[in-house]
Amino acid sequence: MDNKELIEALVEKYTNLGENPETYLKGLLQAKPINYWDYIQVDTLLSLQKTRTDYKDEEIFVMYHQVTELTLKMMIHEIKQLSEGENLSEEIWITKLDRLKRYTRMLITSFDIMKEGMSYEDYNIFRSTLTPASGFQSASFRYLELYSTKLENLVNSKGQERLPENPTLDDYFENLYWKDAGYNRKTGKKTLTLIQFIEKYEDDFKSLAKKLKGKTLEERVMQMDNPSDELKEKLKQFDHFYNVAWPLVHLDTAQHYLDSKGENKTATGGSEWKKYLHPKYQQRKFFPNLWSKEELASWGE
């Protein structure tokens, strides 16, 4: 495309938008060249590490979790496209699933930073200043789950026993597996960690769940005519990576800091972390219909 064709294309673009092309071209003439640090917002990004103590490794802890949040955002970005797209080709699904597996692999391998990249002694001192904050309070986890699967798959076997015959959205939310981390169902007492989280995000979670009815990844796959074995295998791989392999690495890292010396320390959010973090307890599966009865029964083993 030569300069004349380029200008004509720009004029056509803004004319079709009902705008005056001359105004935009004049603006382009005056615009400053973009640079890396402004485009990536480097100065802002590198100023977001706000620690609560003087222990040096606390900054590593903060940055690690910020990288995790950005990785989860990339994953949600891919999942939303599959959820919102109509009649997408299998090629697109496989490309996106490969990306999701790649991002999940990053999450799995990055736990080495948490396990080996911080001082054991320092972490076990500065962590007490974080209470009641907890990685449990990451909304990104919950958004990703809601986009990926139906609500009923986010209720473990104990929760299923509590559901009424025709559960409502509120019934499902009352019994989601992750609420068990901070909810004593015998006494009705909830931890401050859970109370804060529910107050900030639950209305948004419910609104999204309503919007996604029939559009979760699981349901999109169920709407397909004869998905290929390759696609089903990619879905199972992502399911296992995210819902088994990653939680097990998380559990191993928690054991390193909280129980490696038999101390059985409490998590900052107050959860029974040994039980809560294990995939056998969470029982979270995005695509249960793709797994055999034997595979479902041995989930997380």
MOSUL-V238640 format. One record per helix or strand of 3 or more residues. SS is the DSSP state (hx for helix, st for strand). FROM is the first residue (numbers start at 1). TO is the last residue. If there is no record, write none. Layout:
BEGIN
ss & from & to
SS & FROM & TO
SS & FROM & TO
END
This chain:
BEGIN
ss & from & to
hx & 3 & 16
hx & 21 & 30
hx & 36 & 39
hx & 42 & 45
hx & 57 & 84
hx & 90 & 116
hx & 120 & 130
hx & 135 & 137
hx & 139 & 148
hx & 151 & 154
hx & 157 & 162
hx & 169 & 174
hx & 177 & 181
hx & 192 & 211
hx & 217 & 222
hx & 229 & 258
hx & 273 & 276
hx & 279 & 282
hx & 288 & 290
hx & 293 & 297
END
